[in-house]
């Protein structure tokens, strides 16, 4: 169950990163919704990391949390055309994803 919570928390990291980006693009009242999404997903993400770290070693949990967040945030940026899907970027993101899976296998 801890691994599921950790992966979900990493996905929420991507949500708050995307919401933070949207907040910087919006003006006036249009900033409220992404700002609230940022705050809620940030709190839920770190709470999930805290719960997962009770049974998963700290270094492993943090690396997986960040790795999942990085890969999903980058995938979102590529899909929304904020970043270009270069071969090098995709290869390196695949390497991060492989390392996250590797940490699960050896933990």
Buried (B, 14 or more C-beta within 10 A) or exposed (E): EBBEBBBBBBBBBBBBBBBBBBBEEBEEEEBEEBBEBBBBBBEBBBEBBEBBBEEBEEEBBBBBBBBBBBBBBBBBBBEEEEBEEEEEBEEEBEEBBEEBEEBBEEE
